[in-house]
Amino acid sequence: MSSVSFVVRTAVQADVHAIFQLINELAVFEKAPHEVINTPEGLLHDGFTINPPLYTAQVAETAEGVILGFSLCYIRYSTWKGPVLYLEDLYVKESFRGNGIGKALFESCIEYAKANGYKRLTWQVLDWNRTAIDFYKKWNAVLDPEWINGSLNF
């Protein structure tokens, strides 16, 4: 695999369609493409139209303007810790993995959390995604098997 040059930057409105494409690629990777009901218009509204925005995103981009990956975070509140940053998704196009893009996006989330006074960065990882689990373990992350995720869809 050849090395690729990229920068990580804060996402802008013009990135929404590329981010949405990556969200769909992630859904296919996670074997759940039918679960994506969001739209580019929804992403645009929620991240760039309303104030305050519901999320912040970072993109990894080549000098030619090709977006290779993204991370998307939002604020949560912990009654024990105070404000925390939740990493909803971090995804790098399959053909560009192994170039440090995921590491750079994750470090960007960490820096954003620290710069904004969040007490913790949290995320989820699928139990079968060994590559991601090993990636997070390199950071000495706590991957807690005790908690069961719950959700209600409306």
C-alpha positions, 0 to 999 in steps of 0.5 A: 500500500502506498502512503497517502498525504492528507489533512484533518480539518473541521467539516464544512457544509460542502462536505455533507454529501461526502460524509453521507456517502461515508455513513452509507459505506459504514452502514454496509460495513456494519451489515446494516445499510437498511438502518440509515434513515438520515439524509444529507439534508438532515445532516446539513440542518443538524450540523450547520443550520441550527444553532447550536449545532447537534454535532461536530465533524472532522474530515480527512482530506487529500490535497485534491479535496477527496475526503477519505474519512470522517469522525462525528461527535456530539456533547453528552452529559454525565451526571458523574463526570459532567460534559463528555464528548461522544464519538458517534462514528469514525470511518475511513474508506477501506482502500485508505486504511493503514495510512494513519487516517483513523489515528489522526481523526481520533487524535483530533477528537481527543484534542477537541474534547480537551480544548472544550473542557469535556471530561471524557471521550466515549464511544461504542465498538461492535464486539466483532470488529476486532480491528477497531477493538485493537485500535482503541486498545492501543490508546489504553481505552477502557472497553467496558463489557459490563454495560448493555446498550439500550435504545428505543427507535421512534 
